[in-house]
Amino acid sequence: MSSELEDRIRRAMADRAGAVTPDRLQPAIPPTAMGPPARRRRMLIVAATAGLTAAAAILTAVVVLHPHRPDDVVPAGPPPAPSTTTPPPLSPTATSSPFASSTAPATSPGR
Amino acid sequence: MIVVLPLPPALYRWIRQARTGTPFPRPDHGLGPPINQLYHGRRLSLVRLAVLLVDDLPTAEDVVQDVFAAMYRRYGAGLRGLDDPDAYLRTGVMNTARSVLRRRRVARGYRLPPAGVAPAAEEQALQGHGDEKVWAAMRHLTARQRQVLVLRYWSGLSEQEIADTLQVSCGTVKSTASRALTILRSHLRGRR
């Protein structure tokens, strides 16, 4: 059963809705053009976080299980010996005669 | 030396989408993903439904856009796991429009402007269509009363369908509709 008031409401709504035509709408932006779904973004964030956490855990494990022990250090070699070179003489010195001998002279005065 | 590894198409699509933030178009043979098909097919009728609730076209378009965005976030482009997309959209439009009306009223003590007050340009354009006395009387209804009338007289839903859409009982629908008609009748009588 439909009253006069109900018919009037129906007509009013149909007229108002009919005024909305396709050419009056904004350009269509389909849902997939609005950006990736949040669920996918969340998955990416979770995956990145998990990756970073795993990398940090591995790094920590490596550091803890293989500490940097002092005996791993290769001992350094002996320090270089001090130089024995003497500076060259500033003035020329008389060189001994190649014929000089350390023995006493053969002729000794007074003997 | 550069080594090039062939990637499976799905992986390539995923990597590209992750890098650019925009979806990579799938081979869809011209039909588009299901959600886009639904969008193009149902957008106009949903905007018409929304405009009867919120009274201005830009807001009605925003309402519909928000509902589709929420649907995409929740079900993806393939709408996997969604049994009745039309019911989901209808309920979404109802809830979002109701939120808009609530925000208007809470934020600035908004009441839909009474007859005689100069309306916005878009609303003015819409007001050229329809029984102005009826629309003036509709402004005295609550959001819920208006929803019930729109679903009943524009969408042509049964009381049970309205109850399902608004997630209320059938008795609530009956009493809300009866009260709304009483209010409209009294205002229309007073205006004669």
Interface residues (C-beta under 8 A of the other chain):
Chain A: L5 E6 R8 I9 R10 R11 A12 M13 A14 D15 R16 A17 G18 A19 V20 P22 R24 L25 Q26 A28 I29 P30 P31 T32 A33 M34 G35 P36 P37 A38 R39 R40 L44
Chain B: Q17 A18 G21 T22 P23 G32 P33 I35 N36 Y39 H40 R43 L44 V47 R48 L49 V51 L52 L57 P58 A60 E61 Q65 F68 A69 M71 Y72 R73 R74 G76 A77 A125 L126 G128 H129 G130 D131 V134 W135 L149 V150 Y153 W154 L181 L184 R185 L188
